[in-house]
Amino acid sequence: MANKMTAWDRLQIVREKNRPSAADYIPLVFDRFYELHGDRLYGDDHAIAGGLALIDELPVTLIAQVKGHTLEENKRVNFAMPHPEGYRKALRLMKQAEKFHRPVVCLIDTPGAFCGIGAEERGQGEAIARNLYELMQLKTPIISVVLSEGGSGGALGLGVCDELAMLSNAVYSVISPRGFASILWKDSSREEEAANLMHITAEDLVELKVAESIILEPAGGAQRNPKLMASNITEYLRSTILKLNKLPIDILLQRRYDKFRLVGEYME
């Protein structure tokens, strides 16, 4: 039944206000989480939480894009749309992880990076581009999981990784369906039609070799059983961290390079 759901159906599920966010999963998936703040350049961005975490007593660096459930929570985290200082904070913590040989776990959940004037003035594009450049050669394993929405460069700033997993109802796209419809057809009301054309579901992304794994959700979505969903995420992270930790760094980096060289490959 789940396989017959359209991309639009899945988008409605992941946009439900009671769907678990990174803040809900962190205490269920990780034994401990010590949050660290600030980019050491401008300030702290609440849209991205980062710090040290333990999973089965194994230390990792955790970077998570955070959504809220209420209007006040969403205002505090800017509706999960990070500013450049959020990406710079993430990069600071990832470089720290590299220094101490800790795996990096990224939880992706954003409609896109914030495009306000202040964010642009502080170098939003450069901050995301710097993350892409640095993560491609970061000498420690990187695992990313799309929890609900992976929107454009806002998601890709945490999406350069050795393995990408998606929850089974999650979507990952180069632009929002509404933006797609507005640009292609000059008609944002065709958002549903756009969503179903864009190949943004977990199955699509695995077929396109952008993602490696799908983490199954219970019927009706992760919001129907958050504890079961957290257990599924934990099991995926455990096995993937153990697998990647066994790889020599030079092999890890070559595989990461090869993975992204495949993205966008096509035949005429």
Solvent accessible surface area in square Angstrom, and as a share of the most:
residue,aa,sasa,rsa
1,M,195,0.87
2,A,60,0.46
3,N,130,0.67
4,K,168,0.71
5,M,52,0.23
6,T,60,0.35
7,A,11,0.08
8,W,54,0.19
9,D,59,0.30
10,R,5,0.02
11,L,1,0.01
12,Q,79,0.35
13,I,24,0.12
14,V,4,0.02
15,R,107,0.39
16,E,61,0.27
17,K,166,0.70
18,N,89,0.46
19,R,12,0.04
20,P,6,0.04
21,S,3,0.02
22,A,0,0.00
23,A,56,0.43
24,D,50,0.26
25,Y,2,0.01
26,I,16,0.08
27,P,97,0.61
28,L,80,0.40
29,V,8,0.05
30,F,8,0.03
31,D,81,0.42
32,R,140,0.51
33,F,57,0.24
34,Y,113,0.43
35,E,75,0.34
36,L,56,0.28
37,H,91,0.41
38,G,10,0.09
39,D,7,0.03
40,R,170,0.62
41,L,139,0.69
42,Y,140,0.53
43,G,27,0.26
44,D,51,0.27
45,D,8,0.04
46,H,76,0.34
47,A,0,0.00
48,I,1,0.00
49,A,12,0.09
50,G,1,0.01
51,G,0,0.00
52,L,56,0.28
53,A,1,0.01
54,L,31,0.15
55,I,4,0.02
56,D,79,0.41
57,E,123,0.55
58,L,57,0.28
59,P,63,0.39
60,V,0,0.00
61,T,0,0.00
62,L,0,0.00
63,I,0,0.00
64,A,0,0.00
65,Q,0,0.00
66,V,17,0.10
67,K,39,0.17
68,G,13,0.13
69,H,59,0.27
70,T,73,0.42
71,L,116,0.58
72,E,117,0.52
73,E,80,0.36
74,N,27,0.14
75,K,116,0.49
76,R,150,0.55
77,V,8,0.04
78,N,33,0.17
79,F,89,0.37
80,A,0,0.00
81,M,52,0.23
82,P,0,0.00
83,H,35,0.16
84,P,0,0.00
85,E,10,0.04
86,G,0,0.00
87,Y,0,0.00
88,R,54,0.20
89,K,1,0.00
90,A,0,0.00
91,L,24,0.12
92,R,56,0.20
93,L,0,0.00
94,M,0,0.00
95,K,83,0.35
96,Q,54,0.24
97,A,0,0.00
98,E,33,0.15
99,K,147,0.62
100,F,117,0.49
101,H,145,0.65
102,R,29,0.10
103,P,4,0.03
104,V,0,0.00
105,V,0,0.00
106,C,0,0.00
107,L,3,0.02
108,I,0,0.00
109,D,2,0.01
110,T,0,0.00
111,P,57,0.36
112,G,11,0.10
113,A,23,0.18
114,F,58,0.24
115,C,107,0.64
116,G,18,0.17
117,I,138,0.70
118,G,28,0.27
119,A,0,0.00
120,E,97,0.44
121,E,137,0.61
122,R,64,0.23
123,G,20,0.20
124,Q,9,0.04
125,G,49,0.47
126,E,88,0.39
127,A,1,0.01
128,I,23,0.12
129,A,55,0.43
130,R,107,0.39
131,N,1,0.00
132,L,56,0.28
133,Y,132,0.50
134,E,29,0.13
135,L,0,0.00
136,M,55,0.25
137,Q,80,0.35
138,L,1,0.00
139,K,107,0.46
140,T,2,0.01
141,P,10,0.06
142,I,0,0.00
143,I,0,0.00
144,S,0,0.00
145,V,0,0.00
146,V,0,0.00
147,L,1,0.00
148,S,2,0.01
149,E,17,0.08
150,G,2,0.02
151,G,8,0.07
152,S,46,0.30
153,G,24,0.23
154,G,1,0.01
155,A,0,0.00
156,L,64,0.32
157,G,0,0.00
158,L,0,0.00
159,G,2,0.02
160,V,5,0.03
161,C,0,0.00
162,D,13,0.07
163,E,11,0.05
164,L,3,0.01
165,A,0,0.00
166,M,0,0.00
167,L,1,0.00
168,S,13,0.08
169,N,10,0.05
170,A,0,0.00
171,V,6,0.03
172,Y,22,0.08
173,S,18,0.11
174,V,124,0.71
175,I,51,0.26
176,S,44,0.28
177,P,4,0.03
178,R,134,0.49
179,G,18,0.18
180,F,51,0.21
181,A,0,0.00
182,S,43,0.28
183,I,117,0.59
184,L,104,0.52
185,W,60,0.21
186,K,168,0.71
187,D,53,0.27
188,S,44,0.28
189,S,96,0.62
190,R,85,0.31
191,E,16,0.07
192,E,86,0.39
193,E,76,0.34
194,A,0,0.00
195,A,0,0.00
196,N,70,0.36
197,L,97,0.48
198,M,29,0.13
199,H,117,0.52
200,I,4,0.02
201,T,12,0.07
202,A,0,0.00
203,E,64,0.29
204,D,30,0.16
205,L,12,0.06
206,V,52,0.30
207,E,140,0.63
208,L,99,0.49
209,K,124,0.52
210,V,29,0.17
211,A,3,0.03
212,E,69,0.31
213,S,31,0.20
214,I,57,0.29
215,I,9,0.05
216,L,129,0.64
217,E,23,0.10
218,P,27,0.17
219,A,99,0.77
220,G,37,0.36
221,G,0,0.00
222,A,0,0.00
223,Q,17,0.07
224,R,135,0.49
225,N,62,0.32
226,P,50,0.32
227,K,152,0.64
228,L,80,0.40
229,M,0,0.00
230,A,3,0.03
231,S,62,0.40
232,N,46,0.24
233,I,1,0.01
234,T,13,0.07
235,E,99,0.44
236,Y,25,0.10
237,L,0,0.00
238,R,94,0.34
239,S,60,0.38
240,T,5,0.03
241,I,2,0.01
242,L,108,0.54
243,K,94,0.40
244,L,1,0.00
245,N,69,0.35
246,K,166,0.70
247,L,43,0.21
248,P,79,0.50
249,I,66,0.34
250,D,97,0.50
251,I,80,0.40
252,L,2,0.01
253,L,39,0.20
254,Q,94,0.42
255,R,109,0.40
256,R,1,0.00
257,Y,110,0.42
258,D,63,0.33
259,K,22,0.09
260,F,47,0.19
261,R,168,0.61
262,L,72,0.36
263,V,66,0.38
264,G,66,0.64
265,E,128,0.57
266,Y,162,0.62
267,M,187,0.83
268,E,198,0.89
